[in-house]
Amino acid sequence: MDAHFTHKVKKVYDTNILSIVDLDRGRTVTNNIEKVLERIVYMEQIMLNKFLIIYRDTEGYWDGYDSETKKFIALRTEDEDLAIRKIIEKSIKKP
């Protein structure tokens, strides 16, 4: 069974953010991230390389995902706004 999730696309400080919430039914977003992102790209008609991605896992923690390197980014916060600030900060420091 696929992951069940909600998502929103928003702009924060001129940065495109894709925010995903795992609904804890079926596979987890963490374990099914590629399929989840494929579905969102199809639904929203967006290009992932234009977005910073954060998601809330089944334990309630926000982390990030880099769709280009296919690596998870540890943010480990329960606050979505803090997760957004952290992912933006990490993207600025990225070489």
MMTF fields as JSON, N, C-alpha, C and O atoms, coordinates in Angstrom:
{
  "mmtfVersion": "1.0.0",
  "mmtfProducer": "UNKNOWN",
  "numBonds": 379,
  "numAtoms": 380,
  "numGroups": 95,
  "numChains": 1,
  "numModels": 1,
  "chainsPerModel": [1],
  "groupsPerChain": [95],
  "chainIdList": ["A"],
  "bondAtomList": [4, 2, 8, 6, 12, 10, 16, 14, 20, 18, 24, 22, 28, 26, 32, 30, 36, 34, 40, 38, 44, 42, 48, 46, 52, 50, 56, 54, 60, 58, 64, 62, 68, 66, 72, 70, 76, 74, 80, 78, 84, 82, 88, 86, 92, 90, 96, 94, 100, 98, 104, 102, 108, 106, 112, 110, 116, 114, 120, 118, 124, 122, 128, 126, 132, 130, 136, 134, 140, 138, 144, 142, 148, 146, 152, 150, 156, 154, 160, 158, 164, 162, 168, 166, 172, 170, 176, 174, 180, 178, 184, 182, 188, 186, 192, 190, 196, 194, 200, 198, 204, 202, 208, 206, 212, 210, 216, 214, 220, 218, 224, 222, 228, 226, 232, 230, 236, 234, 240, 238, 244, 242, 248, 246, 252, 250, 256, 254, 260, 258, 264, 262, 268, 266, 272, 270, 276, 274, 280, 278, 284, 282, 288, 286, 292, 290, 296, 294, 300, 298, 304, 302, 308, 306, 312, 310, 316, 314, 320, 318, 324, 322, 328, 326, 332, 330, 336, 334, 340, 338, 344, 342, 348, 346, 352, 350, 356, 354, 360, 358, 364, 362, 368, 366, 372, 370, 376, 374],
  "bondOrderList": [1, 1, 1, 1, 1, 1, 1, 1, 1, 1, 1, 1, 1, 1, 1, 1, 1, 1, 1, 1, 1, 1, 1, 1, 1, 1, 1, 1, 1, 1, 1, 1, 1, 1, 1, 1, 1, 1, 1, 1, 1, 1, 1, 1, 1, 1, 1, 1, 1, 1, 1, 1, 1, 1, 1, 1, 1, 1, 1, 1, 1, 1, 1, 1, 1, 1, 1, 1, 1, 1, 1, 1, 1, 1, 1, 1, 1, 1, 1, 1, 1, 1, 1, 1, 1, 1, 1, 1, 1, 1, 1, 1, 1, 1],
  "groupList": [{"groupName": "MET", "atomNameList": ["N", "CA", "C", "O"], "elementList": ["N", "C", "C", "O"], "formalChargeList": [0, 0, 0, 0], "bondAtomList": [1, 0, 2, 1, 3, 2], "bondOrderList": [1, 1, 2], "singleLetterCode": "M", "chemCompType": "L-PEPTIDE LINKING"}, {"groupName": "ASP", "atomNameList": ["N", "CA", "C", "O"], "elementList": ["N", "C", "C", "O"], "formalChargeList": [0, 0, 0, 0], "bondAtomList": [1, 0, 2, 1, 3, 2], "bondOrderList": [1, 1, 2], "singleLetterCode": "D", "chemCompType": "L-PEPTIDE LINKING"}, {"groupName": "ALA", "atomNameList": ["N", "CA", "C", "O"], "elementList": ["N", "C", "C", "O"], "formalChargeList": [0, 0, 0, 0], "bondAtomList": [1, 0, 2, 1, 3, 2], "bondOrderList": [1, 1, 2], "singleLetterCode": "A", "chemCompType": "L-PEPTIDE LINKING"}, {"groupName": "HIS", "atomNameList": ["N", "CA", "C", "O"], "elementList": ["N", "C", "C", "O"], "formalChargeList": [0, 0, 0, 0], "bondAtomList": [1, 0, 2, 1, 3, 2], "bondOrderList": [1, 1, 2], "singleLetterCode": "H", "chemCompType": "L-PEPTIDE LINKING"}, {"groupName": "PHE", "atomNameList": ["N", "CA", "C", "O"], "elementList": ["N", "C", "C", "O"], "formalChargeList": [0, 0, 0, 0], "bondAtomList": [1, 0, 2, 1, 3, 2], "bondOrderList": [1, 1, 2], "singleLetterCode": "F", "chemCompType": "L-PEPTIDE LINKING"}, {"groupName": "THR", "atomNameList": ["N", "CA", "C", "O"], "elementList": ["N", "C", "C", "O"], "formalChargeList": [0, 0, 0, 0], "bondAtomList": [1, 0, 2, 1, 3, 2], "bondOrderList": [1, 1, 2], "singleLetterCode": "T", "chemCompType": "L-PEPTIDE LINKING"}, {"groupName": "LYS", "atomNameList": ["N", "CA", "C", "O"], "elementList": ["N", "C", "C", "O"], "formalChargeList": [0, 0, 0, 0], "bondAtomList": [1, 0, 2, 1, 3, 2], "bondOrderList": [1, 1, 2], "singleLetterCode": "K", "chemCompType": "L-PEPTIDE LINKING"}, {"groupName": "VAL", "atomNameList": ["N", "CA", "C", "O"], "elementList": ["N", "C", "C", "O"], "formalChargeList": [0, 0, 0, 0], "bondAtomList": [1, 0, 2, 1, 3, 2], "bondOrderList": [1, 1, 2], "singleLetterCode": "V", "chemCompType": "L-PEPTIDE LINKING"}, {"groupName": "TYR", "atomNameList": ["N", "CA", "C", "O"], "elementList": ["N", "C", "C", "O"], "formalChargeList": [0, 0, 0, 0], "bondAtomList": [1, 0, 2, 1, 3, 2], "bondOrderList": [1, 1, 2], "singleLetterCode": "Y", "chemCompType": "L-PEPTIDE LINKING"}, {"groupName": "ASN", "atomNameList": ["N", "CA", "C", "O"], "elementList": ["N", "C", "C", "O"], "formalChargeList": [0, 0, 0, 0], "bondAtomList": [1, 0, 2, 1, 3, 2], "bondOrderList": [1, 1, 2], "singleLetterCode": "N", "chemCompType": "L-PEPTIDE LINKING"}, {"groupName": "ILE", "atomNameList": ["N", "CA", "C", "O"], "elementList": ["N", "C", "C", "O"], "formalChargeList": [0, 0, 0, 0], "bondAtomList": [1, 0, 2, 1, 3, 2], "bondOrderList": [1, 1, 2], "singleLetterCode": "I", "chemCompType": "L-PEPTIDE LINKING"}, {"groupName": "LEU", "atomNameList": ["N", "CA", "C", "O"], "elementList": ["N", "C", "C", "O"], "formalChargeList": [0, 0, 0, 0], "bondAtomList": [1, 0, 2, 1, 3, 2], "bondOrderList": [1, 1, 2], "singleLetterCode": "L", "chemCompType": "L-PEPTIDE LINKING"}, {"groupName": "SER", "atomNameList": ["N", "CA", "C", "O"], "elementList": ["N", "C", "C", "O"], "formalChargeList": [0, 0, 0, 0], "bondAtomList": [1, 0, 2, 1, 3, 2], "bondOrderList": [1, 1, 2], "singleLetterCode": "S", "chemCompType": "L-PEPTIDE LINKING"}, {"groupName": "ARG", "atomNameList": ["N", "CA", "C", "O"], "elementList": ["N", "C", "C", "O"], "formalChargeList": [0, 0, 0, 0], "bondAtomList": [1, 0, 2, 1, 3, 2], "bondOrderList": [1, 1, 2], "singleLetterCode": "R", "chemCompType": "L-PEPTIDE LINKING"}, {"groupName": "GLY", "atomNameList": ["N", "CA", "C", "O"], "elementList": ["N", "C", "C", "O"], "formalChargeList": [0, 0, 0, 0], "bondAtomList": [1, 0, 2, 1, 3, 2], "bondOrderList": [1, 1, 2], "singleLetterCode": "G", "chemCompType": "PEPTIDE LINKING"}, {"groupName": "GLU", "atomNameList": ["N", "CA", "C", "O"], "elementList": ["N", "C", "C", "O"], "formalChargeList": [0, 0, 0, 0], "bondAtomList": [1, 0, 2, 1, 3, 2], "bondOrderList": [1, 1, 2], "singleLetterCode": "E", "chemCompType": "L-PEPTIDE LINKING"}, {"groupName": "GLN", "atomNameList": ["N", "CA", "C", "O"], "elementList": ["N", "C", "C", "O"], "formalChargeList": [0, 0, 0, 0], "bondAtomList": [1, 0, 2, 1, 3, 2], "bondOrderList": [1, 1, 2], "singleLetterCode": "Q", "chemCompType": "L-PEPTIDE LINKING"}, {"groupName": "TRP", "atomNameList": ["N", "CA", "C", "O"], "elementList": ["N", "C", "C", "O"], "formalChargeList": [0, 0, 0, 0], "bondAtomList": [1, 0, 2, 1, 3, 2], "bondOrderList": [1, 1, 2], "singleLetterCode": "W", "chemCompType": "L-PEPTIDE LINKING"}, {"groupName": "PRO", "atomNameList": ["N", "CA", "C", "O"], "elementList": ["N", "C", "C", "O"], "formalChargeList": [0, 0, 0, 0], "bondAtomList": [1, 0, 2, 1, 3, 2], "bondOrderList": [1, 1, 2], "singleLetterCode": "P", "chemCompType": "L-PEPTIDE LINKING"}],
  "groupTypeList": [0, 1, 2, 3, 4, 5, 3, 6, 7, 6, 6, 7, 8, 1, 5, 9, 10, 11, 12, 10, 7, 1, 11, 1, 13, 14, 13, 5, 7, 5, 9, 9, 10, 15, 6, 7, 11, 15, 13, 10, 7, 8, 0, 15, 16, 10, 0, 11, 9, 6, 4, 11, 10, 10, 8, 13, 1, 5, 15, 14, 8, 17, 1, 14, 8, 1, 12, 15, 5, 6, 6, 4, 10, 2, 11, 13, 5, 15, 1, 15, 1, 11, 2, 10, 13, 6, 10, 10, 15, 6, 12, 10, 6, 6, 18],
  "groupIdList": [1, 2, 3, 4, 5, 6, 7, 8, 9, 10, 11, 12, 13, 14, 15, 16, 17, 18, 19, 20, 21, 22, 23, 24, 25, 26, 27, 28, 29, 30, 31, 32, 33, 34, 35, 36, 37, 38, 39, 40, 41, 42, 43, 44, 45, 46, 47, 48, 49, 50, 51, 52, 53, 54, 55, 56, 57, 58, 59, 60, 61, 62, 63, 64, 65, 66, 67, 68, 69, 70, 71, 72, 73, 74, 75, 76, 77, 78, 79, 80, 81, 82, 83, 84, 85, 86, 87, 88, 89, 90, 91, 92, 93, 94, 95],
  "secStructList": [7, 7, 7, 7, 3, 3, 3, 3, 3, 3, 3, 3, 6, 6, 3, 3, 3, 3, 3, 3, 3, 3, 7, 1, 1, 1, 1, 7, 6, 4, 4, 4, 2, 2, 2, 2, 2, 2, 2, 2, 2, 2, 2, 2, 6, 7, 7, 4, 4, 4, 7, 3, 3, 3, 3, 3, 7, 6, 6, 1, 7, 3, 3, 3, 3, 3, 6, 6, 6, 6, 3, 3, 3, 3, 3, 3, 3, 1, 7, 2, 2, 2, 2, 2, 2, 2, 2, 2, 2, 2, 2, 2, 2, 7, 7],
  "xCoordList": [0.839, 0.0, 0.887, 1.893, 0.508, 1.258, 1.091, 0.205, 1.947, 1.861, 0.658, 0.31, 0.039, -1.046, -0.49, 0.17, -0.763, -0.157, -0.998, -1.854, -0.737, -1.233, 0.0, 1.108, -0.211, 0.924, 0.443, -0.73, 1.38, 1.086, 2.337, 3.465, 2.101, 3.158, 3.026, 1.953, 4.128, 4.06, 5.387, 6.407, 5.345, 6.543, 6.84, 5.973, 8.078, 8.525, 9.844, 10.805, 9.885, 11.096, 11.605, 12.799, 10.709, 11.044, 11.612, 12.286, 11.346, 11.803, 10.583, 9.666, 10.57, 9.483, 9.663, 10.719, 8.628, 8.656, 7.569, 6.422, 7.94, 6.98, 6.955, 7.962, 5.794, 5.619, 4.69, 3.563, 5.161, 4.411, 4.173, 5.068, 2.963, 2.633, 2.211, 1.267, 2.912, 2.594, 1.354, 1.328, 0.328, -0.914, -0.884, -1.877, 0.252, 0.449, -0.55, -1.08, -0.795, -1.631, -0.896, -0.526, -0.686, 0.054, 1.543, 2.006, 2.287, 3.742, 4.01, 3.178, 5.162, 5.509, 6.021, 6.515, 5.895, 6.453, 7.96, 8.527, 8.607, 10.049, 10.445, 11.404, 9.721, 10.057, 9.518, 9.809, 8.744, 8.12, 8.283, 7.459, 9.341, 9.502, 9.49, 8.883, 10.135, 10.181, 8.788, 8.436, 8.003, 6.637, 5.763, 4.959, 5.922, 5.173, 5.489, 4.582, 6.763, 7.15, 6.655, 6.254, 6.679, 6.13, 4.655, 4.21, 3.9, 2.466, 2.253, 1.366, 3.063, 2.915, 3.281, 2.587, 4.362, 4.75, 3.615, 3.31, 2.999, 1.878, 0.684, 0.092, 0.337, -0.836, -0.627, -1.529, 0.544, 0.81, 1.454, 1.493, 1.961, 2.672, 3.834, 3.944, 4.697, 5.846, 7.145, 7.157, 8.225, 9.559, 10.225, 10.42, 10.571, 11.109, 12.384, 12.626, 13.21, 14.469, 14.257, 15.215, 13.033, 12.707, 12.19, 11.817, 12.168, 11.577, 12.529, 13.336, 12.411, 12.996, 11.883, 10.732, 12.23, 11.22, 11.384, 12.473, 10.275, 10.248, 9.076, 8.099, 9.188, 8.072, 8.021, 9.041, 6.785, 6.591, 6.371, 5.462, 7.225, 7.159, 6.077, 5.372, 5.952, 4.892, 5.088, 4.153, 6.283, 6.543, 6.316, 6.45, 5.976, 5.681, 6.86, 6.759, 7.99, 9.181, 9.293, 9.001, 9.721, 9.978, 11.43, 12.347, 11.62, 12.936, 12.855, 11.784, 13.975, 14.017, 14.444, 14.871, 14.318, 14.748, 15.284, 14.662, 16.436, 17.038, 16.738, 17.286, 15.871, 15.44, 16.539, 16.471, 17.549, 18.647, 19.647, 20.077, 20.021, 20.99, 20.307, 20.957, 18.977, 18.171, 18.624, 18.694, 18.928, 19.357, 18.414, 17.877, 18.225, 17.418, 18.256, 19.473, 17.591, 18.255, 17.664, 16.467, 18.499, 18.035, 17.709, 18.591, 16.442, 15.998, 15.51, 15.705, 14.877, 14.444, 13.805, 14.28, 12.74, 11.97, 10.492, 10.067, 9.717, 8.273, 7.543, 6.316, 8.292, 7.725, 7.959, 9.105, 6.893, 7.021, 7.76, 8.602, 7.453, 8.124, 9.634, 10.431, 10.012, 11.437, 12.07, 13.204, 11.355, 11.859, 12.109, 13.111, 11.197, 11.365, 12.604, 13.403, 12.762, 13.945, 15.228, 16.206, 15.219, 16.42, 16.747, 17.911, 15.737, 15.998, 16.485, 17.33, 15.961, 16.428, 17.88, 18.711, 18.176, 19.548, 20.513, 21.601, 20.121, 20.991, 21.175, 22.248, 20.148, 20.263, 21.187, 21.861, 21.22, 22.106, 23.563, 24.44, 23.815, 25.172, 25.655, 26.844, 24.736, 25.064, 26.025, 25.792, 27.11, 28.085, 27.518, 28.216],
  "yCoordList": [-1.18, 0.0, 1.248, 1.306, 2.229, 3.476, 4.315, 4.063, 5.305, 6.244, 7.157, 7.52, 7.517, 8.491, 9.767, 9.731, 10.898, 12.15, 13.326, 13.205, 14.462, 15.732, 16.556, 16.269, 17.566, 18.418, 19.824, 20.053, 20.756, 22.114, 22.696, 22.362, 23.56, 24.255, 25.718, 26.31, 26.295, 27.702, 28.387, 27.748, 29.709, 30.515, 31.195, 31.848, 31.036, 31.652, 32.364, 31.739, 33.66, 34.446, 34.21, 33.992, 34.253, 34.037, 32.649, 32.447, 31.699, 30.325, 29.42, 29.497, 28.566, 27.612, 26.451, 25.82, 26.178, 25.112, 24.101, 24.465, 22.839, 21.745, 21.091, 20.562, 21.135, 20.62, 19.413, 19.512, 18.276, 17.013, 16.512, 16.564, 16.029, 15.461, 14.007, 13.719, 13.105, 11.679, 11.455, 11.858, 10.82, 10.557, 9.231, 8.841, 8.538, 7.3, 6.211, 5.518, 6.077, 4.984, 4.396, 5.128, 3.109, 2.479, 2.648, 2.749, 2.678, 2.894, 4.304, 5.197, 4.499, 5.833, 6.685, 6.169, 7.987, 8.909, 8.689, 8.687, 8.502, 8.286, 7.099, 7.186, 6.001, 4.782, 4.773, 3.855, 5.773, 5.805, 7.188, 7.598, 7.894, 9.295, 9.513, 10.475, 8.657, 8.854, 8.774, 9.594, 7.805, 7.645, 8.827, 9.328, 9.266, 10.419, 11.65, 12.369, 11.885, 13.047, 12.95, 13.957, 11.756, 11.568, 11.962, 12.626, 11.545, 11.875, 13.379, 13.943, 14.026, 15.471, 16.225, 17.167, 15.818, 16.451, 16.343, 17.307, 15.182, 14.974, 15.859, 16.506, 15.882, 16.654, 18.159, 18.87, 18.639, 20.076, 20.622, 21.833, 19.714, 20.126, 21.074, 22.176, 20.606, 21.396, 20.684, 19.501, 21.435, 20.875, 20.837, 21.878, 19.651, 19.497, 20.283, 20.728, 20.463, 21.174, 22.659, 23.371, 23.117, 24.509, 24.634, 25.725, 23.513, 23.486, 22.921, 22.035, 23.46, 22.819, 21.962, 22.394, 20.748, 19.78, 19.482, 19.145, 19.614, 19.182, 18.221, 18.283, 17.333, 16.424, 16.088, 16.025, 15.872, 15.45, 13.943, 13.43, 13.246, 11.783, 11.292, 12.092, 9.991, 9.395, 9.644, 9.471, 10.045, 10.365, 11.845, 12.273, 12.625, 14.041, 14.97, 16.158, 14.451, 15.269, 15.699, 14.935, 16.934, 17.462, 17.213, 17.473, 16.709, 16.543, 17.028, 17.406, 17.019, 17.484, 16.385, 15.308, 16.681, 15.739, 16.54, 17.506, 16.13, 16.756, 15.863, 14.767, 16.334, 15.505, 15.328, 14.402, 16.191, 16.053, 14.991, 14.166, 15.006, 14.029, 12.777, 11.764, 12.86, 11.763, 11.402, 10.232, 12.454, 12.263, 12.98, 14.044, 12.375, 12.98, 14.0, 13.858, 15.027, 16.104, 16.145, 16.374, 15.925, 15.908, 17.327, 18.182, 17.567, 18.832, 18.596, 19.433, 17.457, 16.96, 18.021, 18.296, 18.598, 19.544, 19.205, 18.643, 19.542, 19.328, 20.564, 20.563, 21.621, 22.897, 23.119, 23.186, 23.231, 23.377, 24.664, 24.648, 25.769, 27.019, 26.932, 27.45, 26.277, 26.088, 25.182, 25.417, 24.16, 23.266, 24.055, 23.84, 24.964, 25.787, 26.668, 26.763, 27.305, 28.146, 27.324, 27.766, 26.116, 25.273, 24.821, 24.834, 24.422, 23.927, 25.076, 24.866, 26.282, 27.44, 27.737, 27.986, 27.71, 27.97, 26.941, 27.297, 25.665, 24.623, 24.786, 24.492, 25.248, 25.418, 26.586, 26.56, 27.607, 28.747, 28.329, 28.805, 27.433, 26.986, 25.922, 25.604, 25.377, 24.31, 24.824, 25.882, 24.074, 24.527, 24.513, 24.865],
  "zCoordList": [0.0, 0.0, 0.0, 0.708, -0.791, -0.872, 0.387, 1.203, 0.532, 1.647, 1.455, 0.332, 2.553, 2.55, 3.166, 4.205, 2.515, 2.948, 2.498, 1.621, 3.113, 2.61, 2.257, 2.709, 1.457, 1.101, 0.787, 0.494, 0.855, 0.421, -0.219, 0.143, -1.165, -1.879, -1.48, -1.595, -1.01, -0.62, -0.864, -1.126, -0.772, -0.95, 0.38, 0.963, 0.856, 2.098, 1.802, 1.356, 2.049, 1.773, 0.349, 0.141, -0.615, -2.026, -2.308, -3.318, -1.425, -1.603, -1.724, -0.906, -2.743, -2.912, -1.94, -1.901, -1.161, -0.165, -0.492, -0.752, -0.476, -0.568, 0.807, 1.276, 1.441, 2.79, 2.742, 2.257, 3.245, 3.181, 4.603, 5.447, 4.856, 6.167, 5.971, 5.236, 6.628, 6.606, 7.458, 8.621, 6.903, 7.63, 8.384, 8.999, 8.337, 9.098, 8.741, 9.609, 7.434, 6.92, 5.722, 4.804, 5.722, 4.631, 4.856, 5.992, 3.76, 3.859, 4.364, 4.202, 4.97, 5.444, 4.289, 3.286, 4.45, 3.461, 3.368, 2.275, 4.524, 4.544, 3.672, 2.904, 3.784, 3.036, 1.616, 0.849, 1.261, -0.058, -0.702, -1.52, -0.331, -0.717, -2.228, -2.7, -2.984, -4.441, -5.057, -5.905, -4.64, -5.154, -4.722, -5.508, -3.479, -2.974, -3.828, -4.245, -4.081, -4.873, -6.312, -6.897, -6.884, -8.236, -8.282, -9.218, -7.258, -7.212, -7.074, -7.714, -6.241, -6.051, -7.325, -7.708, -7.982, -9.246, -10.263, -10.966, -10.335, -11.259, -10.886, -11.75, -9.598, -9.154, -9.304, -9.746, -8.941, -8.897, -10.165, -10.38, -11.008, -12.229, -11.881, -12.418, -10.962, -10.52, -10.887, -11.229, -10.804, -11.001, -9.628, -9.0, -9.169, -7.821, -7.576, -6.454, -8.608, -8.406, -8.092, -7.792, -8.158, -7.823, -6.383, -5.953, -5.633, -4.296, -3.254, -3.533, -2.046, -0.876, -0.294, -0.216, 0.114, 0.549, 2.027, 2.492, 2.764, 4.153, 4.31, 3.563, 5.291, 5.549, 7.032, 7.719, 7.505, 8.891, 8.892, 8.24, 9.641, 9.662, 10.616, 11.232, 10.731, 11.55, 13.043, 13.824, 13.446, 14.849, 15.144, 16.29, 14.128, 14.315, 14.13, 14.435, 13.632, 13.419, 11.962, 11.041, 11.783, 10.445, 10.062, 10.842, 8.857, 8.264, 6.83, 6.356, 6.142, 4.767, 3.824, 4.24, 2.545, 1.512, 0.33, -0.111, -0.173, -1.347, -2.548, -2.67, -3.424, -4.564, -5.6, -6.409, -5.598, -6.562, -6.114, -6.92, -4.834, -4.329, -3.796, -3.537, -3.633, -3.081, -1.661, -1.284, -0.888, 0.49, 1.439, 1.129, 2.599, 3.645, 4.402, 4.518, 4.914, 5.636, 7.04, 7.21, 8.033, 9.42, 9.876, 9.951, 10.179, 10.758, 12.186, 13.068, 12.399, 13.708, 14.597, 15.699, 14.11, 14.9, 14.77, 13.761, 15.78, 15.741, 15.228, 15.123, 14.909, 14.481, 12.985, 12.541, 12.22, 10.765, 10.38, 9.482, 11.048, 10.715, 10.965, 10.183, 12.055, 12.337, 11.287, 10.871, 10.861, 9.808, 8.522, 7.839, 8.2, 6.998, 7.132, 6.201, 8.274, 8.478, 8.369, 7.766, 8.962, 8.925, 7.5, 7.102, 6.734, 5.371, 4.482, 3.612, 4.692, 3.929, 4.301, 3.428, 5.585, 6.041, 5.459, 5.005, 5.471, 4.93, 3.418, 2.892, 2.723, 1.272, 0.928, -0.102, 1.782, 1.559, 1.728, 1.008, 2.686, 2.968, 1.985, 1.944, 1.196, 0.259, -0.819, -1.403, -1.083, -2.1, -3.502, -4.453]
}
